[in-house]
Amino acid sequence: MFLMRIFFGIAYFVVLIFEILKATMDVALRTLNGNIDPVVVEIETVLKRPVSQTILANSITLTPGTLSIDLDSDRQVIKVASIVPRKKEDIIPFESYIKGMLE
Amino acid sequence: MMWDLITLIRSTILIIASILVILTAIGIIRFKDDRKKVLYARIHILGIADVACILALLVLYEPLLAVTYFILVPFASHAIANAYYYGEEKHD
């Protein structure tokens, strides 16, 4: 369904903008508080195409507070540096939208 | 009218962007080298300056520059982090 892909693309963009603004406020508050604890974690994705994996890694880096270090396309694993230890759903909340858009 | 709505919104967003830039400067100076993995924290904090720059470019009627910045920002951060992670020097 082509129309569903367009719908998922628009929804992905809205969710990405909202997450960027939320994470900006969060990191700005952490700058004032001083409670940071940078960690490097590995997260697994369900995305299979390299295009969607690249878009996911770009979205992770674009959000302040998370940063993609390396992408293993065969094992579907992204190394992510996060400013505090977080759950996987909080790091990639837009994964399902990319899956609906491109897979 | 000088105090129309669009001017007020633009001024507010520009003030928010400048506050974000000041917060970035404070964060970069504040965290010293004795912490663990402080380079990642610095890159995270520099991400705030990117968001502030995108906001300011959108408000200053430069949407093409803002979109270009939005697409090209992650590559530089990713390059620095990847080079640090796989670098030759020993670190934790």
N, CA and C atoms of all chains as a GROMACS GRO file, in nm:
protein
  585
    1MET      N    1   0.084  -0.121   0.000
    1MET     CA    2   0.000   0.000   0.000
    1MET      C    3   0.087   0.126   0.000
    2PHE      N    4   0.074   0.201  -0.107
    2PHE     CA    5   0.160   0.319  -0.120
    2PHE      C    6   0.114   0.432  -0.028
    3LEU      N    7  -0.020   0.445  -0.012
    3LEU     CA    8  -0.071   0.554   0.071
    3LEU      C    9  -0.034   0.536   0.217
    4MET      N   10  -0.032   0.408   0.260
    4MET     CA   11   0.008   0.383   0.399
    4MET      C   12   0.152   0.423   0.423
    5ARG      N   13   0.236   0.404   0.320
    5ARG     CA   14   0.377   0.443   0.335
    5ARG      C   15   0.390   0.593   0.352
    6ILE      N   16   0.311   0.668   0.272
    6ILE     CA   17   0.316   0.814   0.285
    6ILE      C   18   0.267   0.856   0.423
    7PHE      N   19   0.161   0.790   0.470
    7PHE     CA   20   0.109   0.822   0.603
    7PHE      C   21   0.214   0.794   0.711
    8PHE      N   22   0.282   0.677   0.700
    8PHE     CA   23   0.385   0.645   0.798
    8PHE      C   24   0.502   0.742   0.790
    9GLY      N   25   0.534   0.790   0.668
    9GLY     CA   26   0.642   0.887   0.654
    9GLY      C   27   0.610   1.017   0.726
   10ILE      N   28   0.487   1.067   0.709
   10ILE     CA   29   0.448   1.191   0.776
   10ILE      C   30   0.447   1.171   0.928
   11ALA      N   31   0.395   1.054   0.972
   11ALA     CA   32   0.391   1.027   1.116
   11ALA      C   33   0.531   1.016   1.173
   12TYR      N   34   0.623   0.952   1.095
   12TYR     CA   35   0.762   0.942   1.140
   12TYR      C   36   0.824   1.080   1.157
   13PHE      N   37   0.796   1.170   1.062
   13PHE     CA   38   0.856   1.303   1.070
   13PHE      C   39   0.804   1.379   1.193
   14VAL      N   40   0.673   1.370   1.217
   14VAL     CA   41   0.616   1.440   1.333
   14VAL      C   42   0.674   1.384   1.463
   15VAL      N   43   0.682   1.249   1.472
   15VAL     CA   44   0.736   1.188   1.593
   15VAL      C   45   0.883   1.226   1.612
   16LEU      N   46   0.958   1.233   1.500
   16LEU     CA   47   1.100   1.269   1.510
   16LEU      C   48   1.117   1.412   1.562
   17ILE      N   49   1.037   1.506   1.509
   17ILE     CA   50   1.047   1.645   1.556
   17ILE      C   51   1.013   1.654   1.704
   18PHE      N   52   0.904   1.583   1.744
   18PHE     CA   53   0.863   1.587   1.885
   18PHE      C   54   0.972   1.528   1.976
   19GLU      N   55   1.032   1.416   1.934
   19GLU     CA   56   1.137   1.354   2.016
   19GLU      C   57   1.260   1.444   2.025
   20ILE      N   58   1.293   1.513   1.913
   20ILE     CA   59   1.409   1.602   1.916
   20ILE      C   60   1.387   1.715   2.015
   21LEU      N   61   1.267   1.775   2.014
   21LEU     CA   62   1.241   1.885   2.108
   21LEU      C   63   1.244   1.836   2.253
   22LYS      N   64   1.184   1.716   2.276
   22LYS     CA   65   1.182   1.662   2.412
   22LYS      C   66   1.324   1.632   2.461
   23ALA      N   67   1.406   1.570   2.375
   23ALA     CA   68   1.541   1.535   2.415
   23ALA      C   69   1.628   1.658   2.434
   24THR      N   70   1.597   1.765   2.356
   24THR     CA   71   1.673   1.890   2.375
   24THR      C   72   1.648   1.948   2.514
   25MET      N   73   1.521   1.949   2.555
   25MET     CA   74   1.491   1.998   2.690
   25MET      C   75   1.559   1.910   2.795
   26ASP      N   76   1.556   1.778   2.774
   26ASP     CA   77   1.615   1.686   2.871
   26ASP      C   78   1.765   1.709   2.886
   27VAL      N   79   1.837   1.719   2.772
   27VAL     CA   80   1.982   1.735   2.780
   27VAL      C   81   2.018   1.873   2.834
   28ALA      N   82   1.936   1.975   2.803
   28ALA     CA   83   1.964   2.107   2.858
   28ALA      C   84   1.949   2.107   3.010
   29LEU      N   85   1.848   2.035   3.061
   29LEU     CA   86   1.833   2.026   3.207
   29LEU      C   87   1.948   1.948   3.268
   30ARG      N   88   1.993   1.842   3.198
   30ARG     CA   89   2.106   1.765   3.252
   30ARG      C   90   2.234   1.846   3.251
   31THR      N   91   2.248   1.939   3.156
   31THR     CA   92   2.363   2.028   3.157
   31THR      C   93   2.364   2.114   3.283
   32LEU      N   94   2.245   2.159   3.325
   32LEU     CA   95   2.240   2.241   3.446
   32LEU      C   96   2.257   2.156   3.571
   33ASN      N   97   2.193   2.035   3.572
   33ASN     CA   98   2.202   1.950   3.692
   33ASN      C   99   2.341   1.893   3.710
   34GLY      N  100   2.397   1.840   3.602
   34GLY     CA  101   2.527   1.776   3.611
   34GLY      C  102   2.518   1.626   3.633
   35ASN      N  103   2.398   1.566   3.631
   35ASN     CA  104   2.392   1.421   3.650
   35ASN      C  105   2.392   1.351   3.514
   36ILE      N  106   2.513   1.329   3.462
   36ILE     CA  107   2.527   1.255   3.337
   36ILE      C  108   2.607   1.129   3.366
   37ASP      N  109   2.584   1.026   3.284
   37ASP     CA  110   2.655   0.899   3.300
   37ASP      C  111   2.663   0.834   3.162
   38PRO      N  112   2.758   0.874   3.078
   38PRO     CA  113   2.758   0.825   2.941
   38PRO      C  114   2.792   0.677   2.934
   39VAL      N  115   2.711   0.602   2.860
   39VAL     CA  116   2.733   0.459   2.842
   39VAL      C  117   2.725   0.427   2.693
   40VAL      N  118   2.785   0.314   2.656
   40VAL     CA  119   2.775   0.264   2.519
   40VAL      C  120   2.700   0.131   2.524
   41VAL      N  121   2.586   0.123   2.456
   41VAL     CA  122   2.506   0.001   2.457
   41VAL      C  123   2.487  -0.046   2.314
   42GLU      N  124   2.453  -0.174   2.300
   42GLU     CA  125   2.419  -0.229   2.169
   42GLU      C  126   2.270  -0.256   2.166
   43ILE      N  127   2.202  -0.207   2.064
   43ILE     CA  128   2.060  -0.235   2.051
   43ILE      C  129   2.036  -0.307   1.919
   44GLU      N  130   1.941  -0.399   1.923
   44GLU     CA  131   1.906  -0.475   1.803
   44GLU      C  132   1.782  -0.414   1.739
   45THR      N  133   1.782  -0.410   1.606
   45THR     CA  134   1.668  -0.357   1.534
   45THR      C  135   1.598  -0.471   1.460
   46VAL      N  136   1.476  -0.442   1.419
   46VAL     CA  137   1.403  -0.539   1.338
   46VAL      C  138   1.410  -0.502   1.190
   47LEU      N  139   1.477  -0.391   1.159
   47LEU     CA  140   1.483  -0.346   1.020
   47LEU      C  141   1.587  -0.425   0.943
   48LYS      N  142   1.556  -0.459   0.818
   48LYS     CA  143   1.645  -0.543   0.738
   48LYS      C  144   1.713  -0.469   0.625
   49ARG      N  145   1.645  -0.371   0.562
   49ARG     CA  146   1.708  -0.302   0.450
   49ARG      C  147   1.813  -0.203   0.499
   50PRO      N  148   1.926  -0.191   0.426
   50PRO     CA  149   2.030  -0.095   0.469
   50PRO      C  150   1.982   0.049   0.468
   51VAL      N  151   1.888   0.083   0.378
   51VAL     CA  152   1.838   0.221   0.374
   51VAL      C  153   1.766   0.255   0.504
   52SER      N  154   1.679   0.164   0.549
   52SER     CA  155   1.605   0.196   0.671
   52SER      C  156   1.695   0.192   0.793
   53GLN      N  157   1.797   0.102   0.791
   53GLN     CA  158   1.892   0.103   0.903
   53GLN      C  159   1.968   0.234   0.908
   54THR      N  160   2.006   0.286   0.789
   54THR     CA  161   2.079   0.414   0.787
   54THR      C  162   1.991   0.528   0.836
   55ILE      N  163   1.863   0.526   0.795
   55ILE     CA  164   1.773   0.633   0.841
   55ILE      C  165   1.752   0.624   0.992
   56LEU      N  166   1.746   0.501   1.045
   56LEU     CA  167   1.732   0.484   1.190
   56LEU      C  168   1.854   0.538   1.263
   57ALA      N  169   1.975   0.505   1.210
   57ALA     CA  170   2.098   0.553   1.275
   57ALA      C  171   2.108   0.705   1.268
   58ASN      N  172   2.064   0.763   1.154
   58ASN     CA  173   2.065   0.909   1.143
   58ASN      C  174   1.969   0.973   1.241
   59SER      N  175   1.852   0.912   1.259
   59SER     CA  176   1.755   0.968   1.354
   59SER      C  177   1.808   0.959   1.496
   60ILE      N  178   1.878   0.849   1.528
   60ILE     CA  179   1.936   0.836   1.662
   60ILE      C  180   2.038   0.945   1.687
   61THR      N  181   2.123   0.971   1.586
   61THR     CA  182   2.225   1.073   1.606
   61THR      C  183   2.164   1.213   1.610
   62LEU      N  184   2.056   1.234   1.535
   62LEU     CA  185   1.994   1.367   1.531
   62LEU      C  186   1.929   1.403   1.663
   63THR      N  187   1.888   1.303   1.741
   63THR     CA  188   1.827   1.330   1.871
   63THR      C  189   1.938   1.358   1.972
   64PRO      N  190   1.936   1.472   2.040
   64PRO     CA  191   2.039   1.497   2.141
   64PRO      C  192   2.025   1.399   2.257
   65GLY      N  193   2.138   1.348   2.306
   65GLY     CA  194   2.133   1.251   2.414
   65GLY      C  195   2.161   1.110   2.369
   66THR      N  196   2.143   1.080   2.242
   66THR     CA  197   2.180   0.950   2.189
   66THR      C  198   2.264   0.971   2.065
   67LEU      N  199   2.355   0.876   2.038
   67LEU     CA  200   2.455   0.895   1.933
   67LEU      C  201   2.494   0.758   1.880
   68SER      N  202   2.478   0.737   1.750
   68SER     CA  203   2.510   0.606   1.694
   68SER      C  204   2.658   0.601   1.658
   69ILE      N  205   2.726   0.497   1.707
   69ILE     CA  206   2.870   0.485   1.684
   69ILE      C  207   2.898   0.394   1.566
   70ASP      N  208   2.832   0.279   1.562
   70ASP     CA  209   2.862   0.184   1.456
   70ASP      C  210   2.734   0.110   1.418
   71LEU      N  211   2.731   0.065   1.292
   71LEU     CA  212   2.613  -0.005   1.241
   71LEU      C  213   2.660  -0.135   1.178
   72ASP      N  214   2.612  -0.246   1.233
   72ASP     CA  215   2.643  -0.378   1.176
   72ASP      C  216   2.519  -0.422   1.099
   73SER      N  217   2.531  -0.420   0.966
   73SER     CA  218   2.411  -0.440   0.885
   73SER      C  219   2.368  -0.587   0.881
   74ASP      N  220   2.464  -0.680   0.894
   74ASP     CA  221   2.427  -0.821   0.885
   74ASP      C  222   2.362  -0.870   1.014
   75ARG      N  223   2.420  -0.832   1.128
   75ARG     CA  224   2.364  -0.876   1.257
   75ARG      C  225   2.249  -0.788   1.304
   76GLN      N  226   2.220  -0.680   1.233
   76GLN     CA  227   2.114  -0.583   1.267
   76GLN      C  228   2.135  -0.526   1.408
   77VAL      N  229   2.257  -0.482   1.432
   77VAL     CA  230   2.291  -0.428   1.564
   77VAL      C  231   2.351  -0.290   1.546
   78ILE      N  232   2.304  -0.194   1.625
   78ILE     CA  233   2.358  -0.058   1.624
   78ILE      C  234   2.421  -0.032   1.760
   79LYS      N  235   2.546   0.016   1.759
   79LYS     CA  236   2.610   0.060   1.884
   79LYS      C  237   2.567   0.205   1.910
   80VAL      N  238   2.512   0.227   2.029
   80VAL     CA  239   2.457   0.358   2.061
   80VAL      C  240   2.522   0.408   2.189
   81ALA      N  241   2.572   0.531   2.187
   81ALA     CA  242   2.619   0.597   2.308
   81ALA      C  243   2.506   0.684   2.360
   82SER      N  244   2.467   0.660   2.486
   82SER     CA  245   2.357   0.735   2.545
   82SER      C  246   2.407   0.812   2.665
   83ILE      N  247   2.340   0.925   2.695
   83ILE     CA  248   2.393   1.012   2.802
   83ILE      C  249   2.360   0.956   2.939
   84VAL      N  250   2.251   0.882   2.953
   84VAL     CA  251   2.223   0.805   3.075
   84VAL      C  252   2.174   0.668   3.028
   85PRO      N  253   2.189   0.563   3.109
   85PRO     CA  254   2.136   0.432   3.069
   85PRO      C  255   1.984   0.437   3.054
   86ARG      N  256   1.938   0.391   2.937
   86ARG     CA  257   1.795   0.399   2.906
   86ARG      C  258   1.749   0.268   2.850
   87LYS      N  259   1.616   0.253   2.846
   87LYS     CA  260   1.558   0.135   2.783
   87LYS      C  261   1.562   0.150   2.632
   88LYS      N  262   1.542   0.035   2.564
   88LYS     CA  263   1.552   0.037   2.418
   88LYS      C  264   1.437   0.116   2.356
   89GLU      N  265   1.318   0.108   2.416
   89GLU     CA  266   1.204   0.177   2.357
   89GLU      C  267   1.217   0.329   2.369
   90ASP      N  268   1.294   0.376   2.469
   90ASP     CA  269   1.313   0.519   2.480
   90ASP      C  270   1.418   0.570   2.383
   91ILE      N  271   1.511   0.482   2.341
   91ILE     CA  272   1.614   0.528   2.248
   91ILE      C  273   1.558   0.532   2.106
   92ILE      N  274   1.485   0.426   2.065
   92ILE     CA  275   1.432   0.425   1.929
   92ILE      C  276   1.279   0.416   1.934
   93PRO      N  277   1.209   0.526   1.961
   93PRO     CA  278   1.063   0.520   1.958
   93PRO      C  279   1.008   0.528   1.816
   94PHE      N  280   1.093   0.562   1.715
   94PHE     CA  281   1.042   0.579   1.578
   94PHE      C  282   1.073   0.459   1.491
   95GLU      N  283   1.110   0.345   1.552
   95GLU     CA  284   1.150   0.230   1.470
   95GLU      C  285   1.030   0.173   1.394
   96SER      N  286   0.913   0.167   1.460
   96SER     CA  287   0.796   0.108   1.394
   96SER      C  288   0.750   0.193   1.276
   97TYR      N  289   0.767   0.325   1.287
   97TYR     CA  290   0.726   0.412   1.176
   97TYR      C  291   0.818   0.393   1.056
   98ILE      N  292   0.950   0.376   1.080
   98ILE     CA  293   1.042   0.349   0.968
   98ILE      C  294   1.010   0.214   0.907
   99LYS      N  295   0.973   0.118   0.991
   99LYS     CA  296   0.937  -0.014   0.938
   99LYS      C  297   0.814  -0.004   0.849
  100GLY      N  298   0.715   0.073   0.891
  100GLY     CA  299   0.598   0.090   0.807
  100GLY      C  300   0.626   0.171   0.683
  101MET      N  301   0.727   0.260   0.690
  101MET     CA  302   0.753   0.347   0.576
  101MET      C  303   0.834   0.277   0.467
  102LEU      N  304   0.934   0.201   0.505
  102LEU     CA  305   1.029   0.152   0.404
  102LEU      C  306   1.038   0.001   0.391
  103GLU      N  307   0.991  -0.077   0.487
  103GLU     CA  308   1.014  -0.222   0.477
  103GLU      C  309   0.907  -0.287   0.391
  104MET      N  310   0.160   4.749   1.195
  104MET     CA  311   0.181   4.726   1.338
  104MET      C  312   0.317   4.665   1.363
  105MET      N  313   0.388   4.719   1.457
  105MET     CA  314   0.521   4.665   1.484
  105MET      C  315   0.512   4.538   1.569
  106TRP      N  316   0.411   4.534   1.656
  106TRP     CA  317   0.402   4.421   1.749
  106TRP      C  318   0.304   4.315   1.696
  107ASP      N  319   0.315   4.281   1.570
  107ASP     CA  320   0.225   4.177   1.521
  107ASP      C  321   0.274   4.041   1.569
  108LEU      N  322   0.190   3.941   1.539
  108LEU     CA  323   0.210   3.811   1.604
  108LEU      C  324   0.335   3.740   1.553
  109ILE      N  325   0.361   3.752   1.423
  109ILE     CA  326   0.474   3.677   1.365
  109ILE      C  327   0.606   3.729   1.421
  110THR      N  328   0.616   3.861   1.436
  110THR     CA  329   0.738   3.917   1.493
  110THR      C  330   0.760   3.868   1.635
  111LEU      N  331   0.650   3.860   1.712
  111LEU     CA  332   0.663   3.812   1.851
  111LEU      C  333   0.710   3.668   1.854
  112ILE      N  334   0.651   3.583   1.766
  112ILE     CA  335   0.690   3.442   1.767
  112ILE      C  336   0.835   3.427   1.725
  113ARG      N  337   0.875   3.503   1.620
  113ARG     CA  338   1.014   3.494   1.575
  113ARG      C  339   1.111   3.536   1.685
  114SER      N  340   1.078   3.645   1.754
  114SER     CA  341   1.168   3.693   1.859
  114SER      C  342   1.178   3.592   1.972
  115THR      N  343   1.064   3.531   2.008
  115THR     CA  344   1.066   3.432   2.116
  115THR      C  345   1.153   3.312   2.081
  116ILE      N  346   1.137   3.263   1.956
  116ILE     CA  347   1.217   3.146   1.917
  116ILE      C  348   1.365   3.182   1.911
  117LEU      N  349   1.397   3.305   1.866
  117LEU     CA  350   1.538   3.345   1.863
  117LEU      C  351   1.596   3.355   2.004
  118ILE      N  352   1.515   3.403   2.099
  118ILE     CA  353   1.565   3.412   2.238
  118ILE      C  354   1.587   3.271   2.293
  119ILE      N  355   1.492   3.178   2.263
  119ILE     CA  356   1.509   3.040   2.310
  119ILE      C  357   1.637   2.979   2.251
  120ALA      N  358   1.662   3.007   2.121
  120ALA     CA  359   1.782   2.952   2.057
  120ALA      C  360   1.908   3.007   2.121
  121SER      N  361   1.908   3.135   2.156
  121SER     CA  362   2.028   3.192   2.217
  121SER      C  363   2.050   3.135   2.356
  122ILE      N  364   1.939   3.111   2.431
  122ILE     CA  365   1.954   3.049   2.563
  122ILE      C  366   2.012   2.909   2.550
  123LEU      N  367   1.969   2.836   2.447
  123LEU     CA  368   2.022   2.701   2.426
  123LEU      C  369   2.172   2.706   2.394
  124VAL      N  370   2.214   2.806   2.316
  124VAL     CA  371   2.357   2.818   2.284
  124VAL      C  372   2.438   2.847   2.410
  125ILE      N  373   2.383   2.932   2.498
  125ILE     CA  374   2.454   2.963   2.624
  125ILE      C  375   2.465   2.837   2.710
  126LEU      N  376   2.355   2.757   2.714
  126LEU     CA  377   2.359   2.632   2.792
  126LEU      C  378   2.464   2.537   2.736
  127THR      N  379   2.476   2.532   2.601
  127THR     CA  380   2.578   2.448   2.540
  127THR      C  381   2.718   2.489   2.584
  128ALA      N  382   2.743   2.620   2.583
  128ALA     CA  383   2.875   2.668   2.623
  128ALA      C  384   2.905   2.632   2.768
  129ILE      N  385   2.804   2.647   2.856
  129ILE     CA  386   2.824   2.612   2.996
  129ILE      C  387   2.856   2.463   3.010
  130GLY      N  388   2.781   2.379   2.937
  130GLY     CA  389   2.803   2.236   2.948
  130GLY      C  390   2.938   2.191   2.896
  131ILE      N  391   2.983   2.255   2.787
  131ILE     CA  392   3.113   2.216   2.731
  131ILE      C  393   3.224   2.248   2.830
  132ILE      N  394   3.216   2.365   2.896
  132ILE     CA  395   3.324   2.402   2.988
  132ILE      C  396   3.313   2.323   3.118
  133ARG      N  397   3.190   2.286   3.158
  133ARG     CA  398   3.168   2.236   3.293
  133ARG      C  399   3.225   2.096   3.316
  134PHE      N  400   3.203   2.003   3.222
  134PHE     CA  401   3.243   1.864   3.247
  134PHE      C  402   3.389   1.846   3.212
  135LYS      N  403   3.469   1.808   3.313
  135LYS     CA  404   3.614   1.801   3.295
  135LYS      C  405   3.653   1.663   3.244
  136ASP      N  406   3.785   1.645   3.224
  136ASP     CA  407   3.835   1.521   3.165
  136ASP      C  408   3.840   1.405   3.263
  137ASP      N  409   3.817   1.429   3.394
  137ASP     CA  410   3.833   1.320   3.490
  137ASP      C  411   3.713   1.225   3.490
  138ARG      N  412   3.604   1.264   3.424
  138ARG     CA  413   3.491   1.172   3.414
  138ARG      C  414   3.521   1.066   3.310
  139LYS      N  415   3.442   0.957   3.320
  139LYS     CA  416   3.456   0.850   3.221
  139LYS      C  417   3.377   0.886   3.096
  140LYS      N  418   3.435   0.859   2.981
  140LYS     CA  419   3.366   0.875   2.852
  140LYS      C  420   3.308   1.014   2.837
  141VAL      N  421   3.388   1.114   2.869
  141VAL     CA  422   3.332   1.249   2.870
  141VAL      C  423   3.317   1.303   2.729
  142LEU      N  424   3.388   1.241   2.631
  142LEU     CA  425   3.375   1.291   2.494
  142LEU      C  426   3.235   1.268   2.438
  143TYR      N  427   3.176   1.154   2.472
  143TYR     CA  428   3.039   1.129   2.427
  143TYR      C  429   2.944   1.232   2.488
  144ALA      N  430   2.966   1.263   2.616
  144ALA     CA  431   2.879   1.362   2.679
  144ALA      C  432   2.893   1.497   2.611
  145ARG      N  433   3.017   1.531   2.569
  145ARG     CA  434   3.034   1.660   2.501
  145ARG      C  435   2.964   1.660   2.366
  146ILE      N  436   2.970   1.547   2.294
  146ILE     CA  437   2.900   1.544   2.165
  146ILE      C  438   2.749   1.555   2.186
  147HIS      N  439   2.697   1.488   2.293
  147HIS     CA  440   2.554   1.501   2.322
  147HIS      C  441   2.517   1.645   2.347
  148ILE      N  442   2.601   1.715   2.425
  148ILE     CA  443   2.568   1.853   2.460
  148ILE      C  444   2.579   1.943   2.336
  149LEU      N  445   2.674   1.914   2.247
  149LEU     CA  446   2.682   1.993   2.124
  149LEU      C  447   2.562   1.972   2.034
  150GLY      N  448   2.488   1.861   2.054
  150GLY     CA  449   2.365   1.842   1.979
  150GLY      C  450   2.262   1.950   2.008
  151ILE      N  451   2.266   2.006   2.128
  151ILE     CA  452   2.172   2.115   2.160
  151ILE      C  453   2.199   2.235   2.070
  152ALA      N  454   2.328   2.263   2.044
  152ALA     CA  455   2.361   2.377   1.959
  152ALA      C  456   2.311   2.355   1.817
  153ASP      N  457   2.312   2.228   1.771
  153ASP     CA  458   2.260   2.200   1.638
  153ASP      C  459   2.111   2.231   1.630
  154VAL      N  460   2.037   2.188   1.734
  154VAL     CA  461   1.893   2.215   1.734
  154VAL      C  462   1.866   2.365   1.738
  155ALA      N  463   1.945   2.437   1.818
  155ALA     CA  464   1.928   2.582   1.825
  155ALA      C  465   1.957   2.647   1.690
  156CYS      N  466   2.058   2.595   1.620
  156CYS     CA  467   2.093   2.651   1.489
  156CYS      C  468   1.982   2.625   1.388
  157ILE      N  469   1.922   2.504   1.393
  157ILE     CA  470   1.813   2.474   1.299
  157ILE      C  471   1.694   2.564   1.327
  158LEU      N  472   1.662   2.583   1.455
  158LEU     CA  473   1.551   2.673   1.491
  158LEU      C  474   1.576   2.815   1.441
  159ALA      N  475   1.698   2.865   1.461
  159ALA     CA  476   1.729   3.002   1.421
  159ALA      C  477   1.724   3.017   1.270
  160LEU      N  478   1.773   2.916   1.196
  160LEU     CA  479   1.771   2.925   1.050
  160LEU      C  480   1.628   2.922   0.997
  161LEU      N  481   1.541   2.841   1.062
  161LEU     CA  482   1.401   2.837   1.018
  161LEU      C  483   1.334   2.971   1.041
  162VAL      N  484   1.365   3.034   1.155
  162VAL     CA  485   1.299   3.159   1.190
  162VAL      C  486   1.350   3.275   1.103
  163LEU      N  487   1.476   3.266   1.061
  163LEU     CA  488   1.534   3.373   0.980
  163LEU      C  489   1.505   3.356   0.831
  164TYR      N  490   1.400   3.278   0.797
  164TYR     CA  491   1.357   3.259   0.659
  164TYR      C  492   1.467   3.199   0.572
  165GLU      N  493   1.538   3.097   0.621
  165GLU     CA  494   1.634   3.024   0.540
  165GLU      C  495   1.600   2.876   0.546
  166PRO      N  496   1.488   2.833   0.488
  166PRO     CA  497   1.448   2.693   0.506
  166PRO      C  498   1.539   2.593   0.435
  167LEU      N  499   1.597   2.633   0.320
  167LEU     CA  500   1.685   2.539   0.250
  167LEU      C  501   1.810   2.510   0.331
  168LEU      N  502   1.869   2.616   0.390
  168LEU     CA  503   1.986   2.594   0.476
  168LEU      C  504   1.950   2.508   0.596
  169ALA      N  505   1.829   2.530   0.652
  169ALA     CA  506   1.788   2.452   0.769
  169ALA      C  507   1.775   2.304   0.734
  170VAL      N  508   1.715   2.275   0.617
  170VAL     CA  509   1.698   2.135   0.578
  170VAL      C  510   1.834   2.070   0.550
  171THR      N  511   1.923   2.144   0.484
  171THR     CA  512   2.058   2.091   0.458
  171THR      C  513   2.131   2.061   0.588
  172TYR      N  514   2.119   2.154   0.684
  172TYR     CA  515   2.182   2.134   0.815
  172TYR      C  516   2.122   2.012   0.885
  173PHE      N  517   1.988   2.000   0.874
  173PHE     CA  518   1.916   1.890   0.939
  173PHE      C  519   1.963   1.755   0.885
  174ILE      N  520   1.992   1.750   0.753
  174ILE     CA  521   2.035   1.622   0.695
  174ILE      C  522   2.182   1.597   0.724
  175LEU      N  523   2.265   1.700   0.722
  175LEU     CA  524   2.410   1.680   0.730
  175LEU      C  525   2.465   1.677   0.871
  176VAL      N  526   2.385   1.715   0.973
  176VAL     CA  527   2.436   1.717   1.110
  176VAL      C  528   2.482   1.580   1.160
  177PRO      N  529   2.408   1.470   1.139
  177PRO     CA  530   2.449   1.345   1.204
  177PRO      C  531   2.582   1.290   1.156
  178PHE      N  532   2.622   1.324   1.033
  178PHE     CA  533   2.744   1.264   0.981
  178PHE      C  534   2.868   1.307   1.060
  179ALA      N  535   2.875   1.435   1.095
  179ALA     CA  536   2.992   1.484   1.166
  179ALA      C  537   3.001   1.423   1.306
  180SER      N  538   2.887   1.420   1.378
  180SER     CA  539   2.888   1.361   1.512
  180SER      C  540   2.926   1.214   1.507
  181HIS      N  541   2.867   1.144   1.409
  181HIS     CA  542   2.897   1.001   1.396
  181HIS      C  543   3.044   0.979   1.363
  182ALA      N  544   3.104   1.066   1.279
  182ALA     CA  545   3.244   1.049   1.242
  182ALA      C  546   3.335   1.067   1.363
  183ILE      N  547   3.305   1.168   1.447
  183ILE     CA  548   3.389   1.191   1.565
  183ILE      C  549   3.377   1.074   1.662
  184ALA      N  550   3.253   1.028   1.687
  184ALA     CA  551   3.233   0.920   1.783
  184ALA      C  552   3.295   0.789   1.734
  185ASN      N  553   3.280   0.761   1.604
  185ASN     CA  554   3.337   0.638   1.549
  185ASN      C  555   3.489   0.641   1.555
  186ALA      N  556   3.549   0.756   1.525
  186ALA     CA  557   3.695   0.766   1.531
  186ALA      C  558   3.746   0.750   1.673
  187TYR      N  559   3.668   0.801   1.770
  187TYR     CA  560   3.711   0.786   1.910
  187TYR      C  561   3.698   0.642   1.956
  188TYR      N  562   3.590   0.575   1.913
  188TYR     CA  563   3.566   0.438   1.959
  188TYR      C  564   3.669   0.342   1.902
  189TYR      N  565   3.703   0.356   1.774
  189TYR     CA  566   3.797   0.264   1.710
  189TYR      C  567   3.937   0.323   1.699
  190GLY      N  568   3.967   0.426   1.779
  190GLY     CA  569   4.096   0.492   1.767
  190GLY      C  570   4.210   0.408   1.819
  191GLU      N  571   4.332   0.458   1.795
  191GLU     CA  572   4.451   0.384   1.834
  191GLU      C  573   4.484   0.402   1.980
  192GLU      N  574   4.442   0.514   2.040
  192GLU     CA  575   4.480   0.538   2.178
  192GLU      C  576   4.397   0.452   2.271
  193LYS      N  577   4.457   0.420   2.385
  193LYS     CA  578   4.387   0.337   2.484
  193LYS      C  579   4.296   0.426   2.567
  194HIS      N  580   4.172   0.385   2.579
  194HIS     CA  581   4.080   0.454   2.669
  194HIS      C  582   3.976   0.354   2.714
  195ASP      N  583   3.899   0.396   2.814
  195ASP     CA  584   3.801   0.302   2.869
  195ASP      C  585   3.679   0.296   2.781
   0.00000   0.00000   0.00000
